[in-house]
Amino acid sequence: MKKLSLLLIFPAMLIAQEKTVAPKQQGKYDTNKFSQMYDLLATPNMFRTASGAPGPAYYQQQADYKIDIELDDKNSKINGSEVITYSNNSPDSLDYLWIQLDQNQAKAKTQTSLAESEKINQVFPLEGFSSKYLKKDLERGFNIEYVKDAKGNPMSYTINETMMRINLVTPLKPGEKIAMAIKWWYNVNNYRKEGGGRSGYELFEKDGNKLYVIAQFYPRMAVYNDVEGWQNMQFWGSGEFALPFGNFDVNITVPADHVIDATGELTNRSEVFTPDQVKRYEQAQKSFDKPVVIVTQAEAEAAEKGFSEKKKTWKFSAKNVRDFGIASSRKFIYDAMAVKIGNRVVMAESVYPKEANPLWGETSTMTVAHTLRSYSARTFDYPYPKAVSVSAEDQGMEYPMICWNFGRPDENGVTSKEIKNGMIGVVIHEVGHNFFPMIVNSDERQWSWMDEGLNSFLEYLAEQELDPNFPSRRGPAKNIVPYMSGDQKFLEPIMSNSETIHQFGNNAYGKPATGLNILREVVMGRELFDYAFKTYANRWKFKHPTPEDFFRTMEDASAVDLDWFFRGWFYSTDFVDIGIKDVKQYYVSDTPTADIKDVKVRKGRFGFEKGPFVYLVAGDNAEVNASKKKPLQVEDVKPLADYVNQTFTAEEKAALKSPKYFYEVEFNKPGGMIMPIIVEITYEDGTKDNYQYPAQIWRKNNDTAKKVYATSKAIKSIQIDPKLMTADIDVTNNSWPKVEVKSKFDQ
């Protein structure tokens, strides 16, 4: 009987136990936004270290060029021949070499044109309709006449769109060199009417002259490196260029009345300039306060009427550059001045037609000089002998030591503020590209932000140094808010390939520039940021950095954990939105309310305090009567008064703080992007206190965070991010008491 009853009872106990035990929760993945970026970054190795510096086995290839080209001005055509000497400094044997043929991107029926989605435009300017549907397209692209080896024997090659593979008979072993001779020609387009692009000519219809900005004009070696082998991604148009460093000797034959400036040093100045112009250049080499005009407007106006049948060859030599650019026209005015950079003198130069004056004569070269000083101070001393700004309308493009820039007065010589500021901004930006990517030589074909974003950030700093009221487009956090709050269907992470981006300017320029500005002003502070950024620039000047090298160096040189920032700002489309969820005022009392009567106060690691206690009771608690809702006076709370009188000396009591008001502020984070919390508190007497809490305040709770303020004055209002420094997309939740935000219509 007993046994039976036990058997009957035991199953009942099991059933009861099963009913009371909660089901085991499933495990979860680490979704903490402060997780380190091991899942996103390449594994460090002997080529690239975990610190972000080049490793002991780092290498890079070299491509040296001897180029002869002739500009056929009448037919707008370039004929060229070159000898490339390629040095294999890698540990790998190379069975073939890849050469870039960027002009082929503009050929008819290329993959580039076929890959673009099209729709009918229902309203067309006459010129636009004629150009698109009636006018015969210019035959574009490289025409390769031959590729030969050092002995003059034909070499096998295969052209795939914008890439040409040189098929080697014998692999090029580590440490070996190979020389190749290539001859080619192509038609130069009117970039304002025939397909645009980064180079071509501008036609001045009043006088029939052309202003040439010539780039991607020669077959160029592709990059081979430790990251991806050959960078032979096709040139689709947006993703720019990846190029090895080398030395260039370039002879450029043009009509005798043309003036040229180009990458490198002019080695036959006395042959191409008049004696007076040579003397003016020598004066410019000693002029540090303003430009000296070397080719005057009168001389340019005389030349533009001549259309000489004679020819002249200009010879340029450039050392340790990744590319080469040329500007040529008989319309050019030419001025220059000297700039002291470290212990060297660098020439700041400009070439421009009379249509660009007086704006360019007054502004361009002075802006070049300012840019060289500003960027050098934040990175490294500018290492090249000159920097040239070329007036090329509708352009903004960069090459080593030379760049094209838009912005001219109207026909009466009048320049609006918008045009002048736009011109200054583009000159700073394009000259600044000498640093990124012409020297810190990132892969533009893959990562546009590594040159455009970093350069836009430095452009912003240079603009503000020039004029604190300069209307900078990119850099201030508030300027990126419309993009960050846009439709997620048209947003991509910064770490996206250049060709897949919907809003290229915002993604590659604006967002990374803003991110760096936030890092400098909010997250790291200027001193730590500037040191780390300068470390990155110096580690990777004349080398090929990757995004990982930048991210790692910024942490390595600052001791600031930035994985949360790079993960959110660069690898996601998260946006910043931090708000004030609740504000509660508390009052000190010696009697507890019902909700805190049973709360135990732990004493150290063991046991609990036994009292006596004082209590902070919420002002909205129904039990708290009006008599208790008053500023703290220590003597009014007996346990506290007794403790103070018994514990502290008279001297210590005189030094005690005297908080009277107690507030608990709860912040929330509707946005996904982690960010420090910047708080401004305004008291009833009009004074203010400012606080900044690090991003790590969110590390254990991604949704809310609380802070307690014990103040001697009553708080009138609380404001998050009052100076708009974090790109918070919704400021309607940034204030307590809540402030009505006027719409743009109301404003």
C-alpha positions as a printed Julia matrix, in Angstrom:
747×3 Matrix{Float64}:
  0.0    0.0     0.0
  2.8    2.39    0.89
  4.73   1.49   -2.22
  1.71   2.04   -4.37
  1.0    5.45   -2.9
  4.6    6.55   -3.48
  4.41   5.49   -7.11
  1.19   7.37   -7.51
  2.57  10.53   -5.89
  5.92  10.64   -7.78
  4.44  11.18  -11.29
  2.31  13.96   -9.89
  5.43  15.66   -8.52
  7.1   15.37  -11.92
  4.08  16.89  -13.62
  3.99  19.75  -11.15
  7.7   20.37  -11.62
  7.36  20.46  -15.41
  4.61  23.05  -15.13
  6.69  25.42  -12.98
 10.0   25.32  -14.9
 10.23  27.97  -17.65
 11.38  26.69  -21.04
 15.06  27.23  -21.79
 15.69  30.28  -23.98
 17.57  29.87  -27.22
 21.17  31.09  -27.42
 21.94  34.27  -29.34
 24.72  35.6   -31.52
 26.92  38.48  -30.43
 25.13  41.49  -31.86
 26.84  44.02  -29.61
 27.78  47.11  -31.61
 31.02  47.35  -29.62
 32.3   44.01  -30.89
 35.75  44.19  -32.42
 35.96  44.1   -36.22
 37.73  40.77  -36.63
 34.83  39.6   -38.78
 35.26  42.52  -41.2
 38.98  43.21  -41.46
 41.57  41.24  -43.38
 43.92  39.12  -41.3
 47.21  40.9   -40.55
 50.3   39.4   -42.15
 53.93  40.11  -43.04
 52.83  42.58  -45.72
 50.4   44.6   -43.55
 50.59  44.51  -39.79
 47.87  44.53  -37.12
 48.97  48.05  -36.16
 48.06  49.38  -39.61
 51.67  49.9   -40.7
 53.42  48.31  -43.7
 54.94  44.98  -42.68
 58.52  43.75  -43.11
 57.58  41.96  -46.34
 55.67  44.89  -47.86
 56.47  45.48  -51.53
 55.2   47.49  -54.47
 55.85  47.37  -58.18
 57.39  50.17  -60.24
 56.52  51.38  -63.73
 58.81  53.9   -65.47
 57.75  55.66  -68.66
 59.45  57.4   -71.55
 56.67  58.97  -73.61
 56.54  61.02  -76.8
 53.21  62.5   -77.82
 52.06  65.01  -80.41
 48.88  67.05  -80.17
 47.22  67.53  -83.58
 45.26  70.69  -82.79
 43.45  70.89  -86.14
 42.08  67.36  -85.9
 41.92  67.17  -82.08
 43.97  64.0   -82.08
 46.84  62.63  -80.01
 49.57  60.4   -81.42
 51.85  58.73  -78.94
 54.56  56.19  -78.33
 56.03  55.01  -75.06
 58.52  52.64  -73.52
 57.39  51.15  -70.2
 60.01  49.59  -67.94
 58.23  47.42  -65.4
 60.01  46.14  -62.27
 58.66  43.07  -60.51
 59.4   43.7   -56.82
 56.87  41.1   -55.67
 57.73  37.58  -54.45
 55.64  36.17  -57.31
 56.47  35.15  -60.87
 54.15  36.9   -63.31
 52.9   35.02  -66.39
 51.3   38.14  -67.86
 50.98  41.87  -67.26
 47.86  44.05  -67.24
 47.74  47.53  -68.79
 44.86  50.01  -68.49
 43.28  51.48  -71.64
 40.92  53.95  -69.99
 40.03  55.81  -73.2
 38.25  52.63  -74.33
 35.52  53.29  -71.77
 34.13  55.88  -74.2
 34.07  53.62  -77.26
 30.75  53.06  -78.97
 28.8   50.05  -77.68
 31.15  49.32  -74.82
 30.0   47.33  -71.81
 29.87  50.69  -70.0
 27.14  52.1   -72.21
 25.26  48.8   -72.37
 25.25  48.51  -68.58
 23.45  51.82  -68.03
 19.67  51.84  -67.63
 17.94  54.36  -69.92
 14.64  56.19  -70.13
 13.09  58.71  -72.5
 13.53  62.36  -71.56
 10.38  64.13  -72.65
 11.93  67.61  -72.66
 15.26  68.21  -74.42
 17.29  71.34  -75.18
 17.84  71.49  -78.94
 21.57  71.0   -78.59
 21.07  68.06  -76.24
 18.59  66.32  -78.57
 20.83  66.89  -81.58
 23.88  65.59  -79.76
 22.11  62.45  -78.51
 20.04  61.43  -81.52
 21.2   63.28  -84.66
 24.93  63.88  -84.47
 27.31  61.11  -85.42
 29.34  60.03  -82.4
 33.06  60.75  -82.34
 35.12  57.6   -82.72
 36.66  57.23  -79.29
 39.16  54.94  -77.64
 42.75  53.82  -78.09
 43.97  52.58  -81.44
 46.97  50.37  -80.63
 49.4   50.24  -83.57
 51.92  47.89  -81.97
 53.3   46.4   -78.78
 56.97  45.35  -79.0
 59.62  44.01  -76.66
 63.02  45.59  -76.01
 64.44  43.95  -79.17
 61.65  45.28  -81.38
 59.82  41.96  -81.66
 56.0   41.98  -81.55
 54.49  40.96  -78.22
 51.26  39.01  -77.89
 48.43  40.95  -76.28
 44.7   40.64  -75.64
 42.37  43.63  -75.2
 39.35  43.19  -72.95
 37.41  46.48  -72.97
 39.52  48.88  -70.83
 42.22  46.32  -70.0
 45.04  44.9   -72.12
 46.86  41.7   -71.12
 50.47  41.38  -72.26
 51.1   37.67  -72.72
 54.7   36.95  -71.68
 56.7   34.23  -73.38
 58.74  33.75  -70.2
 57.37  34.55  -66.73
 58.74  37.71  -65.15
 60.49  36.46  -62.02
 60.88  38.32  -58.72
 63.5   41.04  -59.03
 63.39  41.12  -62.84
 62.48  43.99  -65.19
 60.87  44.05  -68.6
 60.63  46.82  -71.21
 57.73  47.23  -73.65
 57.22  49.7   -76.5
 53.65  50.73  -77.41
 52.42  53.05  -80.14
 48.87  54.4   -80.27
 46.55  57.27  -81.23
 43.09  58.47  -80.28
 40.64  61.28  -80.99
 40.3   63.92  -78.28
 36.69  64.8   -77.47
 35.05  68.12  -76.71
 34.24  67.12  -73.15
 31.47  69.74  -72.87
 29.54  68.37  -75.87
 30.84  64.88  -76.69
 30.44  62.49  -73.83
 32.0   64.43  -70.96
 34.8   62.68  -69.13
 37.82  63.69  -67.12
 39.8   65.09  -70.05
 39.37  66.5   -73.55
 39.13  70.02  -74.89
 36.97  73.1   -74.42
 36.14  75.05  -77.6
 35.98  78.86  -77.44
 33.62  79.55  -80.33
 34.34  83.3   -80.47
 37.99  82.85  -81.43
 38.07  79.19  -82.52
 40.68  78.15  -79.95
 40.74  75.01  -77.86
 41.88  74.54  -74.28
 43.13  70.97  -73.76
 43.22  69.08  -70.48
 44.82  65.76  -71.34
 44.75  62.72  -69.07
 44.51  58.92  -69.33
 46.24  59.63  -72.65
 48.69  56.71  -72.55
 48.44  52.97  -71.83
 49.11  52.73  -68.06
 50.27  49.81  -65.94
 47.77  48.33  -63.53
 48.62  47.68  -59.88
 49.82  44.28  -58.7
 49.91  43.92  -54.91
 49.58  41.62  -51.91
 45.87  42.33  -51.44
 44.3   41.1   -54.68
 47.08  40.38  -57.15
 46.28  42.36  -60.3
 43.8   45.2   -59.86
 42.3   44.71  -63.31
 38.72  45.69  -62.56
 37.23  47.31  -65.64
 36.91  51.1   -65.78
 33.15  51.77  -65.74
 33.45  55.52  -65.2
 32.84  56.22  -61.5
 35.58  54.19  -59.86
 38.73  56.06  -60.77
 42.25  54.71  -60.85
 44.78  52.41  -59.22
 48.34  52.99  -60.4
 51.92  52.11  -59.43
 54.6   54.72  -58.83
 57.37  55.4   -61.3
 59.51  57.97  -63.07
 58.32  59.8   -66.19
 60.17  61.54  -69.02
 57.57  63.02  -71.36
 58.11  65.0   -74.57
 55.01  66.88  -75.75
 54.91  68.39  -79.24
 52.25  71.06  -79.79
 51.67  74.1   -82.02
 54.47  76.61  -81.39
 52.08  79.24  -79.99
 50.67  76.94  -77.28
 51.62  77.27  -73.6
 51.82  74.04  -71.63
 51.94  73.04  -67.99
 52.11  69.44  -66.88
 53.17  66.97  -64.23
 56.87  67.26  -63.44
 59.61  69.81  -63.97
 60.03  71.57  -67.3
 63.59  70.77  -68.42
 63.84  73.03  -71.51
 62.32  76.29  -70.25
 64.64  78.51  -72.26
 63.6   76.74  -75.49
 59.85  77.2   -75.1
 59.55  80.56  -73.32
 60.82  83.98  -74.39
 63.77  85.49  -72.46
 61.38  87.92  -70.75
 59.13  85.07  -69.66
 62.1   83.15  -68.27
 63.1   86.25  -66.24
 59.55  86.55  -64.89
 59.62  82.91  -63.84
 62.88  83.52  -61.97
 61.19  86.45  -60.21
 58.27  84.18  -59.29
 60.7   81.75  -57.65
 61.5   84.51  -55.14
 57.99  85.92  -54.69
 56.41  84.48  -51.53
 53.59  86.98  -51.01
 51.85  87.18  -54.39
 51.97  85.6   -57.87
 54.13  86.92  -60.71
 52.52  86.86  -64.17
 54.87  84.95  -66.49
 52.76  84.81  -69.66
 50.68  87.99  -69.66
 47.12  88.44  -70.85
 48.38  90.62  -73.71
 50.76  87.87  -74.82
 48.0   85.26  -74.59
 45.58  87.42  -76.6
 48.22  87.87  -79.31
 48.9   84.12  -79.42
 45.25  83.12  -79.67
 44.97  84.97  -82.99
 47.95  83.25  -84.62
 47.19  79.53  -85.13
 50.85  78.81  -85.83
 51.75  76.05  -88.31
 55.07  75.54  -86.53
 55.66  73.07  -83.71
 57.4   73.16  -80.39
 58.34  70.33  -78.02
 58.04  70.74  -74.26
 60.04  68.32  -72.1
 58.95  67.33  -68.59
 60.53  65.01  -66.05
 58.73  63.68  -62.96
 60.1   61.41  -60.25
 58.1   59.0   -58.11
 54.64  59.84  -59.41
 51.73  57.55  -60.2
 50.35  59.36  -63.25
 50.79  62.28  -65.64
 48.52  65.13  -66.75
 48.89  67.89  -69.37
 47.19  71.24  -70.08
 47.81  73.0   -73.39
 46.36  76.06  -75.15
 47.45  79.19  -76.98
 44.98  81.07  -74.75
 46.87  80.45  -71.51
 47.9   83.21  -69.13
 50.45  81.78  -66.71
 51.32  82.98  -63.2
 53.28  81.5   -60.29
 54.62  82.18  -56.8
 56.94  80.5   -54.31
 55.71  78.66  -51.21
 57.96  77.67  -48.31
 57.14  74.09  -47.25
 59.49  72.82  -44.55
 63.0   73.48  -45.79
 62.0   73.51  -49.47
 60.52  76.01  -51.9
 57.55  74.78  -53.96
 56.03  76.64  -56.9
 52.29  77.33  -56.87
 51.13  77.92  -60.45
 48.0   78.62  -62.5
 47.19  78.65  -66.22
 43.91  80.14  -67.48
 42.33  81.96  -70.43
 41.43  85.65  -70.32
 37.79  84.58  -69.84
 38.78  83.48  -66.32
 40.05  86.92  -65.29
 39.98  88.79  -63.0
 38.89  85.94  -60.71
 41.73  83.56  -61.53
 44.53  86.09  -61.48
 43.4   87.29  -58.07
 42.49  83.96  -56.51
 43.78  80.72  -58.05
 47.49  80.66  -57.25
 46.98  82.16  -53.79
 44.51  79.34  -53.09
 47.01  76.74  -54.34
 49.61  78.13  -51.95
 47.2   78.08  -49.0
 46.24  74.48  -49.76
 49.85  73.3   -49.83
 50.52  74.91  -46.45
 47.33  73.61  -44.83
 47.61  70.01  -46.04
 51.34  69.82  -45.32
 50.75  70.87  -41.71
 48.26  68.02  -41.23
 50.09  65.27  -43.12
 53.66  65.65  -44.43
 55.64  68.31  -46.25
 54.54  68.45  -49.88
 57.36  66.6   -51.68
 56.91  67.67  -55.31
 58.42  70.78  -56.94
 55.13  72.41  -57.96
 51.34  72.34  -57.92
 49.33  73.68  -60.87
 45.7   74.84  -61.11
 44.19  74.84  -64.61
 41.0   76.73  -65.54
 38.82  74.16  -67.31
 35.12  74.94  -67.18
 32.79  72.16  -66.0
 35.8   70.23  -64.73
 37.23  69.18  -61.41
 39.9   66.54  -61.73
 43.33  65.78  -60.32
 46.7   64.37  -61.37
 50.15  64.56  -59.77
 51.19  68.23  -59.54
 48.33  69.41  -61.81
 44.54  69.66  -61.69
 41.58  71.08  -63.65
 39.15  73.42  -61.89
 35.89  75.13  -62.84
 34.6   78.62  -62.02
 34.75  81.77  -64.14
 33.2   85.27  -64.14
 30.37  86.17  -66.46
 31.01  87.89  -69.81
 31.37  91.24  -68.04
 34.01  89.92  -65.65
 31.6   89.88  -62.7
 31.87  86.98  -60.26
 29.09  86.05  -57.85
 29.93  84.91  -54.32
 28.64  81.45  -55.19
 30.96  81.12  -58.2
 33.98  82.46  -56.31
 33.44  80.21  -53.3
 32.79  77.25  -55.57
 36.01  77.93  -57.46
 38.04  78.27  -54.25
 36.54  75.05  -52.91
 37.32  73.05  -56.03
 40.89  74.4   -56.23
 41.51  73.37  -52.61
 39.94  69.97  -53.25
 41.78  69.15  -56.46
 45.16  70.47  -55.3
 44.58  68.52  -52.08
 44.32  65.32  -54.11
 48.1   65.54  -54.49
 48.19  64.16  -50.95
 45.31  61.66  -51.31
 45.63  59.61  -53.54
 48.62  60.89  -55.55
 51.02  60.27  -52.65
 49.0   58.21  -50.14
 48.17  55.98  -53.08
 44.88  54.21  -52.31
 42.87  52.13  -54.77
 40.25  54.51  -56.22
 38.83  51.84  -58.49
 37.54  50.01  -55.42
 37.4   52.55  -52.54
 36.49  56.06  -53.67
 36.1   57.26  -50.08
 39.78  56.65  -49.29
 40.78  59.58  -51.46
 37.58  61.61  -51.93
 36.4   61.37  -48.33
 39.75  61.96  -46.66
 40.48  64.79  -49.08
 37.04  66.38  -48.55
 37.71  66.36  -44.81
 41.04  68.16  -45.24
 39.4   70.51  -47.75
 36.89  71.48  -45.05
 39.66  72.26  -42.58
 41.57  74.27  -45.2
 38.45  76.25  -46.12
 37.77  77.12  -42.51
 41.39  78.17  -42.0
 41.08  80.44  -45.03
 37.81  81.93  -43.8
 35.92  80.77  -40.67
 32.7   81.82  -42.43
 33.43  79.92  -45.65
 30.24  78.08  -46.74
 31.76  74.59  -46.71
 29.54  71.98  -48.35
 31.04  68.88  -46.79
 32.39  68.33  -43.31
 29.88  69.97  -40.93
 27.74  67.25  -39.36
 24.45  69.02  -40.0
 25.06  69.02  -43.76
 24.92  65.22  -44.05
 21.59  64.88  -42.2
 19.35  64.99  -45.32
 21.34  62.12  -46.83
 21.51  60.05  -43.63
 17.76  60.4   -43.12
 16.9   59.46  -46.7
 15.21  56.39  -48.17
 17.26  53.33  -47.22
 16.66  51.86  -50.69
 19.05  54.46  -52.07
 21.71  54.31  -49.35
 24.78  52.08  -49.31
 27.52  51.7   -46.7
 30.62  53.76  -47.39
 32.46  50.45  -47.77
 30.75  49.77  -51.1
 32.36  49.46  -54.5
 32.56  52.76  -56.35
 30.28  51.59  -59.17
 27.38  50.46  -56.97
 26.62  53.76  -55.21
 23.37  55.65  -55.86
 24.41  58.99  -54.35
 28.1   59.12  -55.14
 28.84  62.6   -53.8
 27.19  62.03  -50.44
 28.55  58.52  -50.01
 32.15  58.9   -51.19
 32.75  62.55  -50.26
 30.26  63.87  -47.72
 29.65  61.0   -45.31
 33.31  59.99  -44.79
 34.37  63.65  -44.48
 31.65  64.19  -41.89
 32.63  61.01  -40.07
 36.24  62.17  -39.77
 35.09  65.57  -38.54
 32.92  63.89  -35.88
 35.85  61.7   -34.86
 38.05  64.78  -34.49
 35.6   67.09  -32.75
 33.43  64.72  -30.71
 34.88  61.23  -30.3
 38.69  61.51  -30.15
 39.48  65.18  -29.67
 41.73  67.19  -31.95
 45.09  66.27  -30.42
 44.61  62.5   -30.56
 42.93  62.6   -33.96
 45.54  64.86  -35.58
 48.41  62.7   -34.36
 46.78  59.47  -35.57
 45.79  60.93  -38.94
 49.28  62.29  -39.5
 50.7   58.89  -38.54
 48.56  57.22  -41.2
 49.62  59.74  -43.85
 53.31  59.29  -43.09
 53.14  55.5   -42.81
 51.54  55.21  -46.24
 52.96  58.08  -48.3
 54.28  56.69  -51.6
 52.65  53.35  -50.74
 49.33  51.55  -51.37
 47.1   51.53  -48.24
 43.84  49.63  -47.78
 40.84  50.61  -45.6
 42.1   48.25  -42.89
 45.41  50.09  -42.77
 43.56  53.34  -42.11
 41.18  51.92  -39.5
 43.97  50.13  -37.61
 46.36  53.07  -37.65
 43.74  55.47  -36.26
 43.3   53.16  -33.26
 46.95  52.17  -32.95
 48.22  55.75  -32.74
 45.51  57.06  -30.4
 44.58  54.27  -27.94
 40.92  55.0   -28.73
 38.69  52.0   -29.51
 36.98  53.0   -32.76
 35.66  49.66  -33.99
 32.11  50.68  -32.99
 32.44  53.86  -35.06
 33.94  52.3   -38.18
 31.49  49.38  -38.0
 28.49  51.71  -37.85
 29.58  54.69  -39.94
 31.48  52.87  -42.7
 29.97  49.37  -42.87
 26.29  50.17  -42.35
 23.64  52.75  -43.2
 22.73  53.27  -39.55
 21.85  56.84  -38.67
 22.26  58.92  -35.51
 19.15  59.72  -33.47
 19.53  60.27  -29.73
 16.7   61.7   -27.66
 15.53  62.54  -24.15
 13.01  59.92  -23.11
 12.21  61.11  -19.6
 13.3   63.55  -16.91
 12.41  62.95  -13.26
 13.06  65.24  -10.33
 13.81  63.71   -6.93
 13.65  65.15   -3.42
 15.62  64.15   -0.33
 13.54  62.79    2.55
 14.09  60.92    5.81
 10.94  58.86    5.27
 10.59  56.34    2.42
  7.67  56.01    0.07
  5.97  52.65   -0.43
  7.9   51.79   -3.55
 11.3   51.96   -1.79
 10.49  50.68    1.72
 11.72  47.16    1.01
 14.76  48.12   -1.07
 17.96  46.79    0.44
 21.24  48.72    0.19
 24.26  46.46   -0.31
 27.34  47.16    1.77
 30.47  46.23   -0.18
 30.66  42.63   -1.42
 29.0   41.13    1.68
 25.81  41.93    3.54
 23.58  44.98    3.56
 23.55  48.38    5.22
 21.28  48.58    8.29
 20.7   52.34    8.27
 19.92  55.02    9.09
 19.03  56.04    5.52
 18.0   59.09    3.55
 15.65  58.62    0.62
 15.45  60.16   -2.83
 11.77  60.13   -3.69
 10.34  60.89   -7.11
  8.45  64.15   -7.36
  5.64  62.54   -9.36
  4.99  59.99   -6.61
  1.5   60.51   -5.2
  2.76  59.97   -1.62
  5.08  62.96   -1.79
  3.23  65.97   -0.51
  4.01  69.58   -1.3
  5.89  70.09    1.95
  8.53  67.58    0.88
  9.0   69.02   -2.6
 11.61  71.59   -1.76
 15.33  72.16   -2.37
 17.64  70.21   -0.1
 18.81  71.86    3.1
 21.02  69.41    4.98
 19.8   70.56    8.39
 16.19  69.78    7.39
 16.95  66.05    7.02
 17.87  64.89   10.5
 19.78  61.65    9.68
 21.84  63.52    7.09
 22.47  66.5     9.37
 23.58  64.19   12.22
 25.93  62.31    9.89
 27.53  65.47    8.54
 28.0   66.99   11.99
 29.47  63.8    13.46
 31.69  62.81   10.54
 33.3   65.93    9.07
 35.52  68.55   10.64
 34.61  72.19   10.37
 37.17  72.63    7.61
 35.8   69.64    5.68
 32.22  70.85    6.13
 33.16  74.2     4.64
 34.44  72.42    1.54
 31.37  70.21    1.03
 29.25  70.62   -2.09
 25.72  71.88   -1.61
 23.4   70.2    -4.13
 19.81  71.29   -3.79
 18.1   69.67   -6.79
 18.26  66.09   -8.05
 17.3   64.91  -11.53
 17.41  61.58  -13.32
 17.54  61.96  -17.1
 16.84  58.98  -19.33
 18.25  59.14  -22.88
 17.09  56.86  -25.66
 18.53  55.99  -29.05
 15.93  55.45  -31.78
 18.74  55.52  -34.35
 21.01  52.53  -34.87
 24.3   54.45  -34.9
 26.23  54.61  -31.65
 27.41  58.12  -30.73
 28.55  60.02  -27.62
 25.82  61.99  -25.86
 26.43  65.74  -25.77
 24.24  67.5   -23.19
 23.72  71.17  -22.42
 21.86  72.05  -19.21
 20.4   75.52  -18.78
 19.5   76.64  -15.25
 16.76  79.02  -14.22
 19.3   81.81  -13.73
 20.41  81.46  -17.38
 23.78  79.83  -16.69
 24.73  76.61  -18.5
 26.72  73.41  -17.94
 27.91  71.1   -20.7
 28.57  67.37  -20.47
 29.77  64.79  -22.96
 29.37  61.08  -22.3
 31.46  58.63  -24.35
 29.88  56.24  -26.81
 30.59  53.42  -24.35
 27.61  54.6   -22.29
 25.57  52.4   -24.69
 27.77  49.29  -24.35
 25.38  47.32  -22.09
 22.11  48.73  -23.31
 21.68  49.71  -26.93
 18.36  51.45  -26.26
 18.54  53.65  -23.17
 21.03  55.25  -20.79
 20.51  57.29  -17.62
 22.44  60.06  -15.9
 21.86  61.73  -12.52
 22.43  65.45  -11.98
 22.8   66.84   -8.47
 22.78  70.61   -8.9
 22.82  73.73   -6.79
 20.39  75.44   -9.19
 17.06  74.37  -10.62
 17.22  73.11  -14.21
 15.18  75.07  -16.73
 15.93  73.03  -19.86
 18.08  70.21  -21.25
 19.34  70.06  -24.83
 21.12  67.22  -26.64
 23.77  68.14  -29.21
 23.05  71.89  -29.16
 25.74  72.67  -31.77
 24.6   69.89  -34.17
 27.93  68.05  -34.03
 26.76  64.42  -34.33
 24.55  64.36  -37.46
 21.44  63.61  -35.39
 18.66  63.27  -37.96
 15.76  64.12  -35.63
 16.12  67.08  -33.27
 12.46  67.06  -32.21
 13.34  64.64  -29.38
 16.52  66.48  -28.32
 14.95  68.92  -25.86
 13.31  68.93  -22.45
 10.84  70.41  -22.04
  9.91  69.49  -25.59
 10.44  72.37  -28.0
  8.3   72.85  -31.06
 10.61  72.69  -34.1
  9.57  75.04  -36.88
  9.28  73.64  -40.37
 11.29  75.16  -43.2
  8.03  76.69  -44.43
  7.45  78.41  -41.08
 11.05  79.64  -40.97
